[in-house]
Amino acid sequence: MEHEITNLMDFILKLLKQEDIIATCSAKVEEPYIYINFKTQQINKLIGYHGKNINNLQIIAHIFMSKLGLRSYKIQLDVADYREKRREQLIKLAKYAYNQALNKQIRYQLPAMPSFERRIIHNILKEKNGIQSFSSGNRNKRYITVVPNKLFDK
């Protein structure tokens, strides 16, 4: 599998170079994850607005590995600890949504986000009492709604 990971990293670096992003990367495997960390001077360009570039690159990386028959692996791309910083933001967002829904007794809708980010929020919210959360929407426009239990059946 080392050969496939090297091919994946070379492929991603070529894609980045086409976008005028010069980077290096390293990989770490902790089954079922393959973590690829980038180093670049163009961090913001690699991440993109709200993580759009790095998230799309991650989807491309997953498709690349699937084509090699390695579908069972999950790819996570990161640069400058973006994923950890984003996780902290998502935790704050989940707590904010919980407080808004419960204190105001309203359905609180979060913005659309990728499935791996929605999973983080759902995991935070499932530990909270008095609310339910669910995902709605289609494809890349799926979002989370947080609903107080009193309003859930209405």
C-alpha positions in Angstrom: 0.0 0.0 0.0 3.0 2.3 0.4 3.3 2.5 -3.4 -0.4 3.6 -3.7 0.0 6.3 -1.1 3.1 7.6 -2.8 1.2 7.7 -6.1 -1.7 9.5 -4.4 0.6 12.1 -2.9 2.3 12.7 -6.3 -1.1 13.0 -7.9 -2.3 15.6 -5.4 1.0 17.6 -5.6 0.6 17.8 -9.4 -2.9 19.0 -9.0 -1.7 21.7 -6.5 1.1 22.7 -8.8 -1.5 23.3 -11.6 -3.2 25.8 -9.2 0.2 27.4 -8.5 0.4 26.0 -5.0 3.9 24.7 -4.2 3.7 22.2 -1.3 5.3 19.1 0.2 3.4 16.4 2.1 3.8 13.4 4.3 1.5 10.5 5.1 0.7 8.5 8.1 -1.5 5.4 8.1 -3.7 4.5 11.1 -6.2 2.0 9.7 -8.7 2.7 8.4 -7.3 6.3 8.0 -4.7 7.7 5.8 -3.6 11.1 7.0 -1.8 13.4 4.6 -0.3 16.6 5.9 0.8 19.4 3.7 3.4 22.1 4.2 3.1 25.2 2.1 3.5 29.0 2.2 0.1 29.2 0.5 -2.0 27.8 3.3 -5.1 30.0 2.7 -5.2 29.1 -1.0 -4.9 25.4 -0.2 -7.6 25.5 2.4 -10.0 27.8 0.5 -13.0 29.6 1.6 -14.6 27.7 4.5 -12.3 24.7 3.7 -13.8 24.2 0.2 -10.5 23.6 -1.6 -9.0 21.1 0.9 -12.4 19.3 1.2 -12.8 19.0 -2.5 -9.2 17.8 -2.8 -10.0 15.2 -0.1 -12.9 13.9 -2.2 -10.6 13.6 -5.2 -8.1 11.7 -3.1 -10.7 9.3 -1.9 -11.9 8.7 -5.5 -8.2 8.1 -6.5 -7.7 5.5 -3.8 -11.1 3.8 -4.7 -9.9 3.4 -8.3 -6.9 1.6 -6.9 -9.2 -0.8 -5.0 -8.6 0.8 -1.6 -12.2 1.9 -0.8 -12.0 0.9 2.8 -9.5 3.6 3.7 -10.6 7.1 4.7 -8.4 9.9 3.5 -7.9 13.0 5.6 -5.9 15.9 4.2 -4.7 18.6 6.5 -2.5 21.7 6.5 -1.4 23.9 9.4 -3.7 22.0 11.8 -6.7 23.2 9.9 -8.7 20.1 10.8 -8.2 20.5 14.5 -9.0 24.2 14.4 -12.1 23.4 12.4 -13.1 20.7 14.9 -12.9 23.3 17.7 -15.2 25.6 15.6 -17.7 22.8 15.0 -17.8 22.0 18.7 -18.6 25.7 19.5 -21.2 25.8 16.7 -22.9 22.6 18.1 -23.1 24.2 21.6 -24.4 27.4 20.2 -27.1 25.6 18.1 -28.0 23.6 21.2 -28.4 26.7 23.3 -30.4 28.5 20.6 -32.8 25.7 20.0 -33.3 24.9 23.7 -33.4 28.4 25.2 -35.6 29.9 22.4 -37.6 26.7 21.8 -37.0 27.0 18.0 -35.8 24.8 15.2 -32.2 26.0 14.6 -30.7 25.2 11.2 -26.9 25.1 10.7 -25.3 25.9 7.3 -24.6 23.1 4.8 -21.4 21.2 5.5 -19.6 17.9 4.5 -20.7 14.7 6.1 -17.6 14.3 8.2 -18.2 17.7 9.8 -21.9 16.9 10.3 -20.9 13.7 12.1 -18.8 15.7 14.6 -21.8 18.0 15.3 -24.3 15.1 15.6 -21.9 13.3 18.0 -21.7 16.4 20.3 -25.5 16.9 20.2 -26.4 13.3 20.9 -24.9 13.8 24.4 -27.2 16.8 25.1 -30.6 16.5 26.7 -33.8 18.1 25.5 -33.1 18.2 21.7 -32.9 16.1 18.6 -30.7 16.7 15.5 -31.1 15.5 12.0 -29.6 16.1 8.6 -31.6 17.3 5.6 -30.9 18.5 2.1 -29.3 16.9 -0.9 -25.8 16.1 -1.9 -23.3 18.8 -0.9 -26.1 21.0 0.5 -26.9 18.8 3.5 -27.4 20.7 6.7 -28.3 19.9 10.4 -31.4 21.1 12.1 -31.5 21.1 15.9 -35.0 20.8 17.4 -36.2 20.9 21.0 -37.9 17.7 22.0 -41.2 19.6 22.5 -41.2 20.7 18.9 -39.9 17.5 17.4 -43.2 15.8 16.6 -44.9 19.0 15.3 
